[in-house]
């Protein structure tokens, strides 16, 4: 299973709360490493929470992340969400289009299953 999606990084409430405890603490790290996938996409692709997937960006950069289900009606199908952090930064490309800031929203990525939850 390899499919193309649009990746939207952003801030989350749990990320904001976790930063007060420290960026290297579990709460913050868990939040920035969880890829939210629309429930409809998860069902259609046979994915479940805890599955690990590989995202590959427009310039060939890739990362592995753990899936968490997006909230029903909050995340449209075809869109992936991840909190800003190390993983989202690695998916950004270097071109700043003259702004000095790399594109950080609406990145086209492919997603492929790497490992099922529980290692099966």
Helices and strands as residue ranges (DSSP letters): E 2-10, H 13-21, H 26-32, E 34-37, H 39-45, E 52-56, E 62-69, E 79-83, H 86-91, E 107-115, G 117-119
